[in-house]
Structures are given as C-alpha cells and as structure tokens.
Amino acid sequence: MRSSRGFIAALIVLCQSSQSLAYAGIALFLPLIRTELGLTFTESGLFAIATTATYAAMQIPAGYLADRFGAKRVFLIGTLGVNLTALGFALLPTFGWLLLDQAVSGIFRSLMFAPGMVLMSRQFPPERRATAMGLFVALGFTSNIFLNTLGPVLVGPLGWRNLFLIFAAMGLLFLVLFWKTPEAPGTGQDTRPVRIHELVTLMRERILWLCAGIQFVRLAVTGGTAMWLPTYLVADKDMSLQAAGLVLAAGALLSAPANFLGGYIADRFNRPVAVISTALVLIGGTLLLIVQAQSPAALLVLVAVNQFLVQIYFGPLFDIPVRALGREFAGTISGFSNFWANIGALFSLYLLGSAKDLLGSFDAGFFLLAGMCAVAILLAVPVSRELTRRTTTTAMPADSAR
C-alpha cells in the first residue's frame, strides 16, 4: 500500500536532519575538538573546507544523477554514506583521518541535496514549489534546535565522539524507514531522463548564472556564520559554550519557520525577487551590528534575526531558475545552483578562519560578508527582468530542447 505525501515528506526531512546534525555538530563542538587535537583556527576550518569542497564539486553530477536515474535511489545512497562518515568521525583518532572522513562526507552529502529537493517538491503541487524547497531545509534544520540546546549539556558526560555515534545511529534508522516506505501516488519520476546535450544548452542560460552569483553570496554568509559563529561568540565575545549554544539555538528556532515563510510569501504573492532583495539588505545590516554588539542580550537578538534572514530566501532563490527553465531539469538546476553556493561557502570558511589567525578577530570577515550582500542585491535586478521575460513567453527552452 502506498503512503501519504505528508508521511513521505516527514521521512525525507528526518533523513535530511541526520546530515544536519553531523555537519552542525562539528561547528558547535569545534572548540572542544580543536583543544583535543591541538589545532589552529585555520586547521580547524579545514574540516568545513574539506567537506564543502567535495560537496560543491559533486553538486552538478548529483543533480544530473537524480534526473537520470531517479531521485529516491540517489538520495538513499547519500543518506547511507553521510551517516557512515558520521560514524567514522566518532571513531577516527587523528586530524588527518578526520579530515579525510569529512572530504568523503561531502560527496555523500551532495547526493542528498538536489535529489532531496526534487523528492520534496514532488510532495507539493507545482505552484507551491518554493514552499516545498523551503520546507526541505527548514524542517531538516530543526534538528539544530535540538543540537544547540542539548548538545552543550550532553557533551560533558558523553563526550563529542559519543554524540556523533548517536547521530549516526539515528540517521541509519531514518534511512531504513524511508527505504522501506513506497512512494505516495503521483509522486514518482514523471519526466524522461535528461540527456547530456541538453545540459550543454542549459548551461548557456543567463538567468542560471545570475542566480548562481546570488547563491555564491547566500552560502558564503550562511556557511561562514554557521561554521564560525560558535567559536566567534566564545573567542571574541567571551561567552561560555553553553551561552553560545543558547544564542545559536534561538537562531535555529527562528530559521526553521523562515524557510517556510519565505517560500510561502514568494508563492502567495508571486514576488520571489522581492523576498530575496529584502532579505539581503537586512542580512548585511545585522552582520555589521553583530560586530559592534557586546552585550549577550544584543547578540542574542542580532544572531537570531540574522539566522532567520539567511534562510528566508532559500526557497525562492532555488525556485526561480526551475520556474524559468523547466522542472524536468530541476535536479540539475538545483545542483548547479548549490555548486556555486558552496564555492561561496569555501571562500568564506577559509577567509574567516585565516582572518582570525592573522588579525586576531573575525570582524574583518564579517564586514566583507556584508559587502557581498550588497553585490548580490545588484544581481537581483537583472534576475527580476529575466524571470519576467521567461514567464511571460509561451516557448520555454525546455520545450524547444525536445
């Protein structure tokens, strides 16, 4: 008997949450990991750089594999690999092996993203695609609320390695449940496999590259703050790990509804570019204010607002090129978009860690991230024009390719 769309969506989210726990857990426990292994800030940043580099490199292949061989199959392989590497991170003894583990983890994480976006979008009608994409990340990252609230409490008696064992066990359980559950009616792969020559034509589309530029900035900000905010609050703002965890938990609590809200507003009012531009203006402002803030109360508010805003335009930004170029390319388009997003993340991950080592502060890196938000706002102008032109014509590139 086939399952309901809501139940399938919940299982997709649970699998996504397992990789969120493993990735965010490294950022949260980085002060402890760094102390145990005797690492510099630059070396600590290599964990995120290694996994992000392989994750970025595999985005386009992962999206194509989802379009070619089926999203569920690729997603299951990715979920298995992510949780096995989480298990490895708990057991491997030295920095070199842990770094290799994270590089391998990035490959499998890539097999979850674009296929997961496709799977989640199939559980919703086409006019709610931005909402679906936002929910995929929003509900997946609700696990960060659990992590940032209970992680600092549990890490004392259990240790960070045992917590990663627990994360891996949970993820493998979710994997088995999703594997054994048949797809809901009408949600299977309903488009023909995409051919290589069609991808070449797709890569020439201007709107794809404009959105990629905004994606670069999006994850430069999101990835940089996700990796370094816990260390920034402890090292530069003199917070305890427990206090920093509560601040980040507040941000995670707000980031979950942000993804849904941004997608809903974009779908409801058909204004995806307005959602993106407004978010970027406010993100740049909060980054500047975080640098200036000193009191824990001010940091709590600013970090929470910032984390809310960095997630609010996720769904609209991923939906725009799919809307313009055709859903039969959804996996490849999402992979291409996330490839450039992760190149931005690599840039900021290295930059912020190096700035701390060289200058003794993360402030310069946060100023640069705010400036990048201003550049992304400028890119949103031609995106709006391209989207209007594409959606008001009857002949889509996807149709002519056939």
C-alpha positions, 0 to 999 in steps of 0.5 A, a space after each residue: 500500500 502506498 503512503 501519504 505525501 505528508 508521511 513521505 515528506 516527514 521521512 525525507 526531512 528526518 533523513 535530511 536532519 541526520 546530515 544536519 546534525 553531523 555537519 552542525 555538530 562539528 561547528 558547535 563542538 569545534 572548540 572542544 575538538 580543536 583543544 583535543 587535537 591541538 589545532 589552529 583556527 585555520 586547521 580547524 576550518 579545514 574540516 568545513 573546507 574539506 567537506 564543502 569542497 567535495 560537496 560543491 564539486 559533486 553538486 552538478 553530477 548529483 543533480 544530473 544523477 537524480 534526473 537520470 536515474 531517479 531521485 529516491 535511489 540517489 538520495 538513499 545512497 547519500 543518506 547511507 554514506 553521510 551517516 557512515 562518515 558520521 560514524 567514522 568521525 566518532 571513531 577516527 583518532 587523528 586530524 588527518 583521518 578526520 579530515 579525510 572522513 569529512 572530504 568523503 562526507 561531502 560527496 555523500 552529502 551532495 547526493 542528498 541535496 538536489 535529489 532531496 529537493 526534487 523528492 520534496 517538491 514532488 510532495 507539493 503541487 507545482 505552484 507551491 514549489 518554493 514552499 516545498 524547497 523551503 520546507 526541505 531545509 527548514 524542517 531538516 534544520 530543526 534538528 539544530 534546535 535540538 543540537 544547540 540546546 542539548 548538545 552543550 549539556 550532553 557533551 560533558 558526560 558523553 563526550 563529542 565522539 559519543 554524540 556523533 555515534 548517536 547521530 549516526 545511529 539515528 540517521 541509519 534508522 531514518 534511512 531504513 524507514 524511508 527505504 522501506 516506505 513506497 512512494 505516495 501516488 503521483 509522486 514518482 519520476 514523471 519526466 524522461 531522463 535528461 540527456 547530456 546535450 541538453 545540459 550543454 544548452 542549459 548551461 548557456 542560460 543567463 538567468 542560471 548564472 545570475 542566480 548562481 552569483 546570488 547563491 555564491 553570496 547566500 552560502 558564503 554568509 550562511 556557511 561562514 556564520 554557521 561554521 564560525 559563529 560558535 567559536 566567534 561568540 566564545 573567542 571574541 565575545 567571551 561567552 561560555 559554550 553553553 551561552 553560545 549554544 543558547 544564542 545559536 539555538 534561538 537562531 535555529 528556532 527562528 530559521 526553521 519557520 523562515 524557510 517556510 515563510 519565505 517560500 510561502 510569501 514568494 508563492 502567495 504573492 508571486 514576488 520571489 525577487 522581492 523576498 530575496 532583495 529584502 532579505 539581503 539588505 537586512 542580512 548585511 545590516 545585522 552582520 555589521 551590528 553583530 560586530 559592534 554588539 557586546 552585550 549577550 542580550 544584543 547578540 542574542 537578538 542580532 544572531 537570531 534575526 540574522 539566522 532567520 534572514 539567511 534562510 528566508 530566501 532559500 526557497 525562492 532563490 532555488 525556485 526561480 531558475 526551475 520556474 524559468 527553465 523547466 522542472 524536468 531539469 530541476 535536479 540539475 538546476 538545483 545542483 548547479 545552483 548549490 555548486 556555486 553556493 558552496 564555492 561561496 561557502 569555501 571562500 568564506 570558511 577559509 577567509 574567516 578562519 585565516 582572518 582570525 589567525 592573522 588579525 586576531 578577530 573575525 570582524 574583518 570577515 564579517 564586514 566583507 560578508 556584508 559587502 557581498 550582500 550588497 553585490 548580490 542585491 545588484 544581481 537581483 535586478 537583472 534576475 527580476 527582468 529575466 524571470 519576467 521575460 521567461 514567464 511571460 513567453 509561451 516557448 520555454 527552452 525546455 520545450 524547444 530542447 525536445 
